Amino acid sequence: MTDENIIIKQESRKDKIPAWFWAVFTLFVLVIIAFWVAGAGILYIFREAQASLQYSSEEEVRFKEVYVEGKGDKKIVLIPVKGLIMDSGGDSWGRPDMVKEVGEKLKKAKSDEKVAAVILQVDSPGGGVTASDILANRVKDFRSSGKIIAVSMEDVATSGAYYISAPSDYIIAHPTTITGSIGVLMQSFNIEGLLDKVGVQDIIFKSGEMKDIFSPMRNITEEEKKLIQNMVDFMFRRFISVVAEGRNLPVEKIEAVADARILASDEALRLGLIDDIGYIEDAINKVRELADAPDAKIVKYKKESSISELFFMRMDDINPVSKITGGVPPGCRFMYLWKVNL
């Protein structure tokens, strides 16, 4: 055997991974999976037990008060309203959606005798019609307690985000805020022409002519268009009435700007859709004045993370559909939304 062959054999032995390594590695992976499954089972049991508790007890566990500034006995609570306004029912690990979480915080603030006011920090393009209406109703309910509720608009507060802001006592927008977009959106798509080109046919059995309305496999009929437009008009009228009532303005004045246009903060102020332009500090000073609590301290409610949230990422973070649609759930929905296609 030549020296060259001996060197090649020695190198091949050196590069070869022993079988025991793969056995240990496989065992390690199986142990990790077993722990993960066992942990998920324990968390499931824990959530089921937690769900049986009374709502008030669940609320105390979920949020803790975080001090921001001030020394007074009275409190003003800052509550963020950020992202799409959707009533999604929460995620698979028991975390509430934004609508439910904001509603729970408002309920907590309402029941606390030391809370004099709430400031909603709104940064949202809007969202679902029903979700926006639920949140607007939560704002009305809080206001009915006699406590002050104000809105500080940040980057964007359009459509459904303006819908929930209108019933508040006071609205202040940043100098660069985009708001308005009073209107309703229903969107679908049609790929019938594409399917014809590739020779694909849609076969469907239905109990009524409109059962597959908005199917992407066929064009919408004139009768269906009329039906959907009537529903859009109904929800549009409700939007206008909520804004008119909340802002204490004539319906005709709201109708004049309710063509879904977006508005800069100075234009919104001129039209009476907001009360002032300024920053969060200005909002706090104004709310202290309105609530007659000049020394009120500022607090936030922080949701206490569960074990599941410490170890598992949000499902939305790994959901490709969510990334493609910008967070808007797939399917046909009536939306109070300023939709920007990127």
TAZI-V112587 format. One record per backbone hydrogen bond with DSSP energy under -1.0 kcal/mol. NH is the residue of the N-H (numbers start at 0). CO is the residue of the C=O. If there is no record, write none. Layout:
# TAZI-V112587
NH,CO / NH,CO
This chain:
# TAZI-V112587
5,1 / 6,2 / 7,3 / 8,4 / 9,5 / 10,6 / 11,7 / 12,8 / 13,9 / 14,10 / 15,11 / 22,18 / 23,19 / 24,20 / 25,21 / 26,22 / 27,23 / 28,24 / 29,25 / 30,26 / 31,27 / 32,28 / 33,29 / 34,30 / 35,31 / 36,32 / 37,33 / 38,34 / 39,35 / 40,36 / 41,37 / 42,38 / 43,39 / 44,40 / 45,41 / 46,42 / 47,43 / 48,44 / 49,45 / 50,46 / 52,49 / 57,53 / 58,54 / 59,55 / 60,56 / 61,57 / 62,58 / 63,301 / 65,299 / 67,297 / 68,297 / 71,294 / 74,113 / 75,296 / 76,116 / 77,298 / 78,118 / 80,120 / 82,122 / 84,125 / 85,83 / 87,85 / 90,94 / 93,90 / 100,96 / 101,97 / 102,98 / 103,99 / 104,100 / 105,101 / 106,102 / 107,103 / 108,104 / 109,105 / 110,106 / 114,111 / 115,74 / 116,74 / 117,147 / 118,76 / 119,149 / 120,78 / 121,119 / 121,151 / 122,80 / 123,155 / 126,335 / 127,84 / 128,333 / 131,127 / 132,128 / 133,129 / 134,130 / 135,131 / 136,132 / 137,133 / 138,134 / 139,135 / 140,136 / 141,137 / 142,138 / 143,139 / 144,141 / 145,142 / 147,115 / 149,117 / 150,169 / 151,119 / 152,171 / 153,121 / 156,177 / 157,123 / 158,179 / 159,335 / 160,157 / 162,158 / 163,159 / 165,161 / 167,164 / 168,148 / 171,150 / 172,275 / 173,152 / 176,173 / 177,154 / 178,262 / 180,260 / 184,334 / 190,215 / 194,190 / 195,191 / 196,192 / 197,193 / 199,194 / 210,207 / 212,209 / 214,211 / 217,214 / 224,220 / 225,221 / 226,222 / 227,223 / 228,224 / 229,225 / 230,226 / 231,227 / 232,228 / 233,229 / 234,230 / 235,231 / 236,232 / 237,233 / 238,234 / 239,235 / 240,236 / 241,237 / 242,238 / 243,239 / 244,240 / 245,241 / 246,242 / 248,243 / 253,249 / 254,250 / 255,251 / 256,253 / 258,256 / 259,181 / 262,178 / 267,263 / 268,264 / 269,265 / 270,266 / 271,268 / 272,267 / 274,170 / 275,170 / 277,172 / 282,278 / 283,279 / 284,280 / 285,281 / 286,282 / 287,283 / 288,284 / 289,285 / 290,286 / 292,287 / 295,292 / 296,73 / 297,68 / 298,75 / 299,65 / 301,63 / 303,61 / 309,305 / 310,306 / 311,307 / 317,314 / 322,318 / 323,319 / 324,320 / 326,321 / 327,324 / 334,184 / 335,126 / 337,124
